[in-house]
């Protein structure tokens, strides 16, 4: 049996049916509303944050289209994903979303991926990269946090547990009110209310039950314990005046995440790819350019 045939084995030991494999891949791409564009060959996979969808990358992703293969997607329950694929047990933890990322990579046979994740997708990307490090070349972590809860005296995540439970309770009782309250807190940039309005509308377009479960999986999680095992190099983009991921979190990540680079942004709020796309693009380009120089010299 050839190596190619061996790689195509399914669990019972018989060669996989290429047509069935293609059907599974197409199912994944449909499930997550995957879109592919760009003129490059190296994949750049953009992952949106909580309550958002792939459209949030529209001001950043096109800047890389000339040099990369741009891959965008929606998590199940977000955007134009297939809601029928939502599994409460699978998505009760961020590992379920990381599995989606890996299945997208497998469906498209992506290698040497530059993963760009906003907010909770930073941790989702780390989980995926830890499970399949051979697929990932770099991680770009935009507003990341491994834990949103304060753990004194050594860790300031930004929230007390009671704060998070209060927000989850508000989601249950008044989802629209929750969206209206939280969007401007996350976005900041009060002088540009259209930004908060867009985020609020994105929250409101998400299924409330799914959003509530995703919020719990996100804001009550603690992934500080995985940081030391990360082998894929990463860029941490830390915003100023970020109520969701304070500056202390960025410094904590940089101290505990091997092979990481920290950049403190002038951008305020938690969504620099929306509020300050030019700065976001420039910092990513600078980091990737430097990485390519180092790789070429080796």
Residue frames relative to the residue before (quaternion, step in Angstrom):
aa qw qx qy qz dx dy dz
X 1.0000 0.0000 0.0000 0.0000 0.00 0.00 0.00
X 0.4347 -0.7096 0.4900 0.2596 3.62 -0.83 0.93
X 0.6565 -0.4953 0.3869 0.4171 3.56 -1.30 0.32
X 0.6314 0.5407 -0.3358 0.4429 3.56 1.01 -0.82
X 0.6607 0.4925 -0.3081 0.4754 3.57 0.99 -0.84
X 0.6252 0.5450 -0.3388 0.4442 3.58 1.03 -0.81
X 0.6697 0.5054 -0.2968 0.4560 3.56 0.95 -0.87
X 0.6886 0.4809 -0.2773 0.4665 3.57 1.20 -0.46
X 0.4024 0.7260 -0.4780 0.2873 3.60 1.26 0.20
X 0.2457 -0.7175 0.6288 0.1717 3.52 -1.18 0.67
X 0.7672 -0.4392 0.1908 0.4267 3.63 -1.16 0.47
X 0.6990 0.4762 -0.3049 0.4377 3.65 0.93 -0.66
X 0.6066 -0.6142 0.3308 0.3814 3.58 1.30 0.13
X 0.5932 0.5522 -0.3712 0.4533 3.59 1.25 -0.11
X 0.5905 -0.5709 0.4160 0.3903 3.61 -1.06 0.59
X 0.4883 -0.6686 0.4786 0.2924 3.55 -1.00 0.86
X 0.4627 -0.6427 0.5376 0.2894 3.53 -1.14 0.69
X 0.4371 -0.7205 0.4633 0.2741 3.65 -0.51 1.12
X 0.6369 0.5335 -0.3359 0.4437 3.57 1.04 -0.73
X 0.6511 0.4975 -0.3148 0.4791 3.58 1.02 -0.81
X 0.6275 0.5343 -0.3299 0.4603 3.57 1.02 -0.82
X 0.6473 0.5104 -0.3068 0.4758 3.56 1.02 -0.83
X 0.6386 0.5242 -0.3243 0.4607 3.56 1.03 -0.76
X 0.6398 0.5165 -0.3241 0.4678 3.59 1.01 -0.80
X 0.6462 0.5206 -0.3168 0.4594 3.55 0.97 -0.86
X 0.6653 0.4953 -0.3042 0.4685 3.56 0.92 -0.90
X 0.6114 0.5543 -0.3441 0.4479 3.57 1.08 -0.71
X 0.6475 0.5088 -0.3091 0.4757 3.58 1.00 -0.84
X 0.6763 0.5022 -0.2969 0.4497 3.57 0.88 -0.95
X 0.6539 0.4864 -0.3065 0.4918 3.58 1.08 -0.69
X 0.6181 0.5736 -0.3327 0.4222 3.55 0.96 -0.92
X 0.8006 0.2820 -0.1219 0.5145 3.56 0.86 -0.99
X 0.4210 -0.7358 0.4566 0.2699 3.59 1.24 0.37
X 0.1364 0.8348 -0.5167 0.1323 3.56 0.89 1.00
X 0.0572 -0.7739 0.6303 0.0231 3.56 -1.01 0.89
X 0.1352 -0.7916 0.5948 0.0370 3.56 -1.01 0.88
X 0.1123 0.7761 -0.6109 0.1087 3.56 -0.93 0.95
X 0.5481 0.6430 -0.4357 0.3102 3.56 -1.28 -0.18
X 0.4454 -0.7162 0.4893 0.2220 3.53 -1.25 0.57
X 0.5997 0.5932 -0.3580 0.4004 3.59 1.23 -0.26
X 0.4841 -0.6568 0.4957 0.2977 3.53 -1.35 0.03
X 0.6532 0.4878 -0.3325 0.4742 3.61 1.04 -0.63
X 0.3874 -0.7550 0.4764 0.2300 3.62 -0.71 0.99
X 0.1091 -0.7376 0.6642 0.0534 3.52 -1.16 0.79
X 0.1194 -0.8351 0.5369 -0.0035 3.54 -0.29 1.33
X 0.1563 -0.8093 0.5647 0.0419 3.57 -0.54 1.23
X 0.0798 -0.8034 0.5900 0.0018 3.57 -0.79 1.08
X 0.3605 -0.7692 0.4938 0.1857 3.57 -0.68 1.13
X 0.5407 -0.6343 0.4584 0.3085 3.54 -1.32 0.28
X 0.7642 -0.3629 0.2804 0.4535 3.52 -1.38 -0.07
X 0.8491 0.1736 -0.1386 0.4793 3.56 -1.01 0.88
X 0.6414 0.5121 -0.3128 0.4781 3.58 1.28 0.19
X 0.2364 -0.7346 0.5980 0.2163 3.55 -1.30 -0.38
X 0.7586 -0.4167 0.2518 0.4329 3.57 -1.30 0.08
X 0.5495 0.6343 -0.3910 0.3779 3.58 1.16 -0.47
X 0.5697 0.6163 -0.3753 0.3935 3.58 1.18 -0.48
X 0.6633 0.4974 -0.3041 0.4692 3.60 1.23 -0.32
X 0.3926 0.7784 -0.4421 0.2110 3.59 1.27 -0.04
X 0.6892 0.4700 -0.2873 0.4707 3.63 1.14 -0.47
X 0.7212 0.4226 -0.2291 0.4988 3.58 1.27 -0.27
X 0.6762 0.5483 -0.3130 0.3797 3.59 0.71 -1.06
X 0.6552 0.5320 -0.3493 0.4071 3.67 0.82 -0.82
X 0.5830 0.6000 -0.3744 0.4000 3.60 1.14 -0.52
X 0.7291 0.4050 -0.2264 0.5032 3.59 1.20 -0.43
X 0.4350 0.7512 -0.4233 0.2593 3.57 1.31 -0.09
X 0.6318 0.5503 -0.3468 0.4216 3.61 1.07 -0.59
X 0.7836 0.3454 -0.1545 0.4927 3.57 1.11 -0.68
X 0.7789 0.2881 -0.1359 0.5402 3.58 1.21 -0.39
X 0.4427 -0.5947 0.5812 0.3355 3.50 -1.39 0.20
X 0.2222 -0.8109 0.5328 0.0962 3.58 -0.41 1.22
X 0.0429 -0.7917 0.6091 -0.0196 3.56 -0.72 1.14
X 0.0289 -0.7903 0.6109 -0.0376 3.55 -0.73 1.16
X 0.0389 0.8012 -0.5959 0.0386 3.58 -1.13 0.58
X 0.3370 -0.6931 0.5931 0.2330 3.53 -1.38 0.18
X 0.4512 -0.6464 0.5333 0.3069 3.56 -0.99 0.78
X 0.5951 -0.5601 0.4262 0.3880 3.57 -1.15 0.57
X 0.7362 0.3245 -0.2852 0.5210 3.54 -0.69 1.18
X 0.7178 0.3804 -0.2277 0.5369 3.56 1.31 -0.22
X 0.8500 0.1872 -0.1097 0.4800 3.55 -1.28 0.41
X 0.7500 -0.3484 0.2972 0.4774 3.52 -0.92 -1.02
X 0.2648 0.7638 -0.5373 0.2406 3.57 1.08 0.71
X 0.5533 -0.5953 0.4668 0.3486 3.55 -1.31 0.26
X 0.3174 -0.7841 0.5057 0.1697 3.58 -0.27 1.26
X 0.5758 0.5977 -0.3805 0.4078 3.59 1.16 -0.48
X 0.6495 0.5267 -0.3122 0.4508 3.58 1.20 -0.44
X 0.4784 0.6902 -0.4400 0.3179 3.58 1.24 -0.12
X 0.0677 -0.7804 0.6215 -0.0162 3.55 -0.86 1.10
X 0.4007 -0.7550 0.4588 0.2427 3.64 -0.34 1.19
X 0.6648 0.4978 -0.3175 0.4577 3.59 0.98 -0.76
X 0.6550 0.5210 -0.3132 0.4488 3.59 0.88 -0.94
X 0.7906 0.3355 -0.1586 0.4870 3.56 0.85 -0.97
X 0.3987 0.7033 -0.4899 0.3262 3.57 1.17 0.51
X 0.7469 0.2223 -0.1530 0.6077 3.56 1.33 -0.26
X 0.6203 -0.5735 0.3847 0.3719 3.56 -1.18 0.53
X 0.5223 0.6369 -0.4127 0.3888 3.59 1.19 -0.39
X 0.6118 0.5567 -0.3517 0.4384 3.60 1.09 -0.62
X 0.6624 0.4802 -0.2964 0.4927 3.56 1.05 -0.77
X 0.6132 0.5384 -0.3442 0.4643 3.58 1.09 -0.69
X 0.6175 0.5377 -0.3423 0.4609 3.57 1.07 -0.70
X 0.6039 0.5447 -0.3497 0.4651 3.59 1.07 -0.70
X 0.6385 0.5271 -0.3241 0.4576 3.58 0.95 -0.89
X 0.6780 0.4875 -0.2934 0.4653 3.58 0.89 -0.91
X 0.6491 0.5096 -0.3219 0.4641 3.59 1.02 -0.73
X 0.6055 0.5245 -0.3506 0.4851 3.60 1.12 -0.61
X 0.6462 0.5152 -0.3154 0.4664 3.58 0.95 -0.88
X 0.6673 0.4943 -0.2966 0.4716 3.57 0.98 -0.83
X 0.6558 0.5301 -0.3179 0.4334 3.58 0.92 -0.89
X 0.7519 0.3481 -0.1894 0.5268 3.58 1.07 -0.76
X 0.3557 -0.7484 0.4733 0.2990 3.58 1.35 -0.06
X 0.1906 0.8107 -0.5238 0.1793 3.56 0.85 1.01
X 0.0236 -0.7745 0.6320 -0.0149 3.55 -1.01 0.94
X 0.8194 0.1985 -0.1612 0.5130 3.59 -1.22 0.49
X 0.1720 0.8374 -0.4984 0.1443 3.55 1.03 0.85
X 0.2149 -0.6828 0.6788 0.1638 3.51 -1.20 0.75
X 0.1360 -0.8146 0.5628 0.0340 3.56 -0.37 1.27
X 0.0909 -0.7830 0.6150 0.0197 3.57 -0.80 1.07
X 0.0375 0.8323 -0.5480 0.0750 3.57 -0.38 1.22
X 0.2563 -0.7620 0.5773 0.1425 3.55 -0.96 0.91
X 0.8675 0.0338 -0.0393 0.4947 3.54 -1.04 0.90
X 0.8452 0.0065 0.0033 0.5343 3.61 -0.68 -1.03
X 0.5913 0.5791 -0.3739 0.4185 3.60 1.12 -0.49
X 0.5197 0.6123 -0.4259 0.4166 3.58 1.20 -0.27
X 0.6852 0.4490 -0.2756 0.5030 3.57 0.91 -0.90
X 0.6135 0.5407 -0.3485 0.4580 3.59 1.01 -0.78
X 0.6563 0.5070 -0.3026 0.4697 3.58 0.98 -0.83
X 0.6388 0.5171 -0.3270 0.4665 3.57 1.01 -0.77
X 0.6407 0.5219 -0.3229 0.4614 3.57 0.97 -0.83
X 0.6556 0.5025 -0.3065 0.4730 3.58 0.98 -0.85
X 0.6816 0.4966 -0.2880 0.4537 3.58 0.93 -0.92
X 0.6296 0.5200 -0.3406 0.4660 3.58 1.09 -0.58
X 0.6792 0.4857 -0.2873 0.4693 3.57 1.06 -0.73
X 0.8031 0.0718 -0.0184 0.5912 3.60 1.06 -0.72
X 0.0607 -0.8550 0.5142 0.0302 3.61 0.58 1.12
X 0.5904 0.6000 -0.3693 0.3937 3.58 1.13 -0.55
X 0.6545 0.5239 -0.3187 0.4422 3.61 1.17 -0.40
X 0.7571 0.4060 -0.1887 0.4758 3.59 1.13 -0.58
X 0.2666 -0.7656 0.5680 0.1419 3.54 -0.99 0.92
X 0.7969 -0.0375 0.0714 0.5988 3.58 0.97 -0.90
X 0.2109 -0.7353 0.6262 0.1509 3.53 -1.29 0.51
X 0.1445 -0.7473 0.6434 0.0822 3.56 -0.95 0.93
X 0.1009 -0.8264 0.5539 -0.0050 3.57 -0.38 1.27
X 0.1060 -0.8222 0.5593 -0.0002 3.56 -0.35 1.31
X 0.8328 -0.0593 -0.0022 0.5503 3.59 -0.41 1.22
X 0.2211 0.8274 -0.4966 0.1413 3.61 0.93 0.82
X 0.0295 0.7628 -0.6453 -0.0275 3.53 -1.34 0.34
X 0.3133 -0.7579 0.5387 0.1928 3.60 -0.80 0.96
X 0.7879 0.0367 -0.0016 0.6147 3.57 1.29 -0.36
X 0.2804 -0.7986 0.5152 0.1345 3.58 -0.66 1.11
X 0.6294 0.5486 -0.3244 0.4446 3.58 1.28 -0.20
X 0.4868 -0.6356 0.5132 0.3091 3.55 -1.07 0.74
X 0.0198 -0.7750 0.6316 -0.0095 3.54 -1.10 0.81
X 0.0932 -0.8478 0.5202 0.0438 3.57 0.44 1.24
X 0.6100 -0.1295 -0.7625 -0.1723 1.45 -2.29 1.00
X 0.6601 0.5941 -0.2838 0.3615 3.59 1.21 -0.30
X 0.7925 0.2638 -0.1458 0.5302 3.61 1.16 -0.27
X 0.1128 -0.7751 0.6208 0.0326 3.53 -0.91 1.06
X 0.1215 -0.8307 0.5419 0.0390 3.56 -0.20 1.28
X 0.6023 -0.5928 0.3404 0.4122 3.56 1.26 -0.34
X 0.7992 0.2155 -0.0962 0.5528 3.59 1.16 -0.55
X 0.3597 -0.6442 0.6185 0.2704 3.51 -1.26 0.53
X 0.6366 -0.5423 0.3774 0.3977 3.57 -1.15 0.56
X 0.6286 0.5449 -0.3353 0.4422 3.58 1.03 -0.78
X 0.6029 0.5588 -0.3540 0.4461 3.60 1.09 -0.68
X 0.6822 0.4856 -0.2847 0.4666 3.56 0.87 -0.99
X 0.6567 0.5040 -0.3160 0.4635 3.57 0.92 -0.87
X 0.6250 0.5372 -0.3321 0.4588 3.58 1.09 -0.68
X 0.6565 0.4966 -0.3065 0.4779 3.58 1.00 -0.81
X 0.6433 0.5086 -0.3231 0.4723 3.58 1.01 -0.77
X 0.6357 0.5211 -0.3242 0.4682 3.58 1.04 -0.76
X 0.6387 0.5182 -0.3203 0.4700 3.57 1.05 -0.80
X 0.6058 0.5473 -0.3533 0.4568 3.59 1.06 -0.71
X 0.6632 0.5108 -0.3002 0.4573 3.57 1.00 -0.84
X 0.7588 0.4187 -0.2069 0.4540 3.56 0.89 -0.96
X 0.8070 -0.0018 0.0694 0.5864 3.58 0.98 -0.84
X 0.1655 -0.8430 0.5043 0.0875 3.56 0.33 1.26
X 0.6640 0.4967 -0.3137 0.4626 3.60 0.91 -0.84
X 0.6395 0.5158 -0.3189 0.4724 3.56 1.05 -0.74
X 0.6142 0.5395 -0.3333 0.4698 3.55 1.08 -0.75
X 0.6653 0.5063 -0.3012 0.4586 3.59 0.89 -0.95
X 0.6648 0.5108 -0.2941 0.4590 3.57 0.97 -0.90
X 0.6718 0.4927 -0.2907 0.4706 3.58 1.06 -0.74
X 0.7628 0.4393 -0.2257 0.4174 3.57 0.75 -1.07
X 0.5806 0.6274 -0.3826 0.3506 3.62 0.99 -0.75
X 0.7188 0.4185 -0.2868 0.4753 3.67 0.73 -0.86
X 0.5824 0.5609 -0.3758 0.4529 3.60 1.15 -0.51
X 0.6845 0.4779 -0.2723 0.4786 3.56 0.96 -0.90
X 0.7401 0.4595 -0.2388 0.4291 3.56 0.79 -1.05
X 0.1681 -0.7681 0.5839 0.2021 3.59 1.00 -0.86
X 0.6444 0.5579 -0.3482 0.3901 3.63 -0.98 -0.84
X 0.0097 -0.8663 0.4989 -0.0231 3.54 0.86 1.09
X 0.6329 0.5539 -0.3303 0.4284 3.58 1.14 -0.60
X 0.7195 0.3273 -0.2183 0.5723 3.58 1.32 -0.11
X 0.1032 -0.8614 0.4948 0.0508 3.60 0.51 1.17
X 0.5453 0.6252 -0.4085 0.3806 3.60 1.14 -0.41
X 0.6009 0.5663 -0.3601 0.4341 3.59 1.13 -0.59
X 0.6717 0.4791 -0.2897 0.4851 3.56 0.91 -0.93
X 0.6273 0.5465 -0.3340 0.4431 3.55 1.04 -0.79
X 0.6479 0.5115 -0.3230 0.4629 3.59 0.96 -0.83
X 0.6619 0.4979 -0.3104 0.4665 3.57 0.95 -0.85
X 0.6319 0.5289 -0.3272 0.4625 3.58 0.99 -0.82
X 0.6652 0.4968 -0.3037 0.4674 3.59 0.92 -0.87
X 0.6201 0.5287 -0.3414 0.4684 3.57 1.10 -0.66
X 0.6197 0.5305 -0.3334 0.4726 3.57 1.00 -0.82
X 0.7127 0.4868 -0.2593 0.4335 3.54 0.84 -1.05
X 0.6565 0.5058 -0.3156 0.4620 3.59 1.17 -0.45
X 0.5927 0.5618 -0.3552 0.4550 3.57 1.32 -0.13
X 0.5638 -0.5979 0.4448 0.3560 3.57 -1.02 0.78
X 0.4732 -0.7228 0.4200 0.2779 3.64 -0.57 1.10
X 0.6544 0.5140 -0.3237 0.4503 3.59 0.95 -0.80
X 0.6697 0.4800 -0.2925 0.4854 3.57 0.94 -0.89
X 0.6370 0.5294 -0.3274 0.4547 3.58 0.97 -0.84
X 0.6383 0.5327 -0.3225 0.4525 3.58 0.99 -0.84
X 0.6768 0.4816 -0.2928 0.4735 3.59 0.93 -0.85
X 0.6384 0.5131 -0.3211 0.4755 3.57 1.04 -0.81
X 0.6298 0.5385 -0.3309 0.4516 3.59 1.01 -0.80
X 0.6647 0.4945 -0.3079 0.4678 3.58 0.92 -0.85
X 0.6531 0.5091 -0.3093 0.4677 3.58 0.97 -0.87
X 0.6804 0.4925 -0.2757 0.4674 3.56 1.12 -0.70
X 0.8251 0.3491 -0.1534 0.4170 3.53 0.40 -1.28
X 0.6986 0.4099 -0.2853 0.5124 3.61 1.21 -0.22
X 0.5109 0.6590 -0.4117 0.3676 3.59 1.27 0.12
X 0.1081 -0.7615 0.6348 0.0742 3.53 -1.31 0.39
X 0.0225 0.8245 -0.5606 0.0735 3.56 -0.32 1.29
X 0.2607 0.7823 -0.5263 0.2074 3.59 1.13 0.53
X 0.6365 0.5847 -0.3217 0.3867 3.57 1.08 -0.70
X 0.6690 0.5106 -0.3112 0.4415 3.61 1.16 -0.38
X 0.5008 0.7218 -0.4079 0.2485 3.57 1.18 -0.53
X 0.6775 0.5260 -0.3073 0.4122 3.58 0.85 -0.95
X 0.6851 0.4970 -0.2819 0.4518 3.59 1.17 -0.50
X 0.4811 0.6817 -0.4351 0.3384 3.59 1.26 -0.04
X 0.1638 -0.8092 0.5605 0.0654 3.58 -0.83 1.00
X 0.6196 0.5440 -0.3478 0.4462 3.61 1.18 -0.43
X 0.4664 -0.6884 0.4719 0.2932 3.64 -0.77 0.95
X 0.0960 -0.8229 0.5599 0.0066 3.55 -1.06 0.74
X 0.2645 -0.7028 0.6362 0.1771 3.50 -1.37 0.48
X 0.1836 -0.7677 0.6078 0.0869 3.57 -0.85 1.04
X 0.1139 -0.7768 0.6175 0.0485 3.58 -0.68 1.11
X 0.0680 -0.8265 0.5580 -0.0291 3.55 -0.34 1.32
X 0.2959 -0.7736 0.5394 0.1516 3.57 -0.64 1.15
X 0.4732 -0.6135 0.5427 0.3245 3.53 -1.35 0.28
X 0.8458 0.1379 -0.1066 0.5043 3.56 -1.20 0.58
X 0.3130 0.7457 -0.5149 0.2843 3.55 0.94 0.96
X 0.2917 -0.7930 0.5139 0.1482 3.59 -0.42 1.23
X 0.6759 0.4942 -0.2897 0.4636 3.59 1.17 -0.48
X 0.7850 0.0745 -0.0201 0.6146 3.58 1.00 -0.84
X 0.2168 -0.8217 0.5142 0.1161 3.61 0.13 1.27
X 0.6929 -0.4889 0.3409 0.4059 3.54 -1.28 0.44
X 0.5977 0.5790 -0.3617 0.4203 3.59 1.05 -0.72
X 0.6277 0.5412 -0.3340 0.4490 3.58 1.09 -0.70
X 0.6350 0.5305 -0.3294 0.4548 3.58 0.99 -0.80
X 0.6646 0.4872 -0.2991 0.4811 3.57 0.97 -0.86
X 0.6180 0.5399 -0.3412 0.4584 3.59 1.02 -0.77
X 0.6555 0.5122 -0.3099 0.4603 3.57 0.89 -0.93
X 0.6615 0.5179 -0.3109 0.4444 3.56 0.90 -0.92
X 0.6612 0.5074 -0.3050 0.4608 3.59 1.02 -0.77
X 0.7950 0.3535 -0.1532 0.4686 3.57 0.95 -0.86
X 0.6606 0.4902 -0.3039 0.4805 3.60 1.24 -0.25
X 0.3622 -0.7515 0.5040 0.2239 3.62 -0.39 1.16
X 0.8433 0.1707 -0.1374 0.4907 3.55 -1.21 0.65
X 0.4644 0.6828 -0.4484 0.3422 3.61 1.06 0.67
X 0.1959 -0.7317 0.6423 0.1172 3.52 -1.32 0.56
X 0.1889 -0.7948 0.5703 0.0854 3.58 -0.85 0.98
X 0.0261 -0.7719 0.6352 0.0020 3.55 -0.95 0.95
X 0.2548 -0.7538 0.5911 0.1320 3.56 -0.77 1.10
X 0.2696 -0.8072 0.5119 0.1169 3.55 -0.59 1.18
X 0.4858 -0.6084 0.5337 0.3302 3.53 -1.29 0.38
X 0.5202 0.6503 -0.3989 0.3838 3.57 1.20 -0.50
X 0.2406 -0.7609 0.5874 0.1347 3.55 -1.04 0.83
X 0.6980 0.4392 -0.3378 0.4537 3.55 -1.21 0.52
X 0.5977 -0.6078 0.4209 0.3099 3.54 -1.33 -0.15
X 0.7338 0.3917 -0.2141 0.5122 3.61 1.25 -0.12
X 0.0258 -0.8536 0.5201 0.0143 3.62 0.55 1.09
X 0.5919 0.5732 -0.3715 0.4278 3.60 1.15 -0.49
X 0.6900 0.4158 -0.2681 0.5284 3.58 1.27 -0.32
X 0.7630 0.3938 -0.2015 0.4713 3.57 0.86 -0.98
X 0.7996 0.1058 -0.0266 0.5906 3.60 1.08 -0.73
X 0.0158 -0.8582 0.5130 0.0068 3.60 0.64 1.07
X 0.6302 0.5535 -0.3529 0.4147 3.61 0.97 -0.76
X 0.6665 0.4802 -0.3046 0.4821 3.59 0.93 -0.87
X 0.6296 0.5401 -0.3288 0.4514 3.56 1.00 -0.82
X 0.6569 0.5102 -0.2989 0.4678 3.58 0.90 -0.95
X 0.6799 0.5141 -0.2995 0.4285 3.57 0.82 -1.01
X 0.6751 0.4928 -0.3004 0.4595 3.59 0.90 -0.89
X 0.6457 0.4984 -0.3236 0.4795 3.59 1.01 -0.73
X 0.6555 0.5122 -0.3128 0.4584 3.58 0.92 -0.89
X 0.6481 0.5186 -0.3203 0.4565 3.59 0.93 -0.87
X 0.6661 0.5081 -0.2995 0.4566 3.56 0.93 -0.91
X 0.6952 0.4681 -0.2829 0.4664 3.58 0.85 -0.94
X 0.6199 0.5375 -0.3442 0.4565 3.59 1.05 -0.71
X 0.6603 0.4966 -0.3008 0.4763 3.58 0.95 -0.88
X 0.6407 0.5279 -0.3216 0.4553 3.57 1.01 -0.80
X 0.6603 0.5040 -0.3077 0.4641 3.57 1.00 -0.80
X 0.6146 0.5361 -0.3429 0.4662 3.59 1.08 -0.69
X 0.6589 0.5041 -0.3032 0.4688 3.56 0.95 -0.91
X 0.6620 0.5095 -0.3070 0.4560 3.57 0.93 -0.90
X 0.6606 0.5145 -0.3089 0.4511 3.59 0.98 -0.84
X 0.6756 0.5056 -0.2888 0.4522 3.57 1.12 -0.68
X 0.6089 0.5846 -0.3474 0.4083 3.58 1.20 -0.39
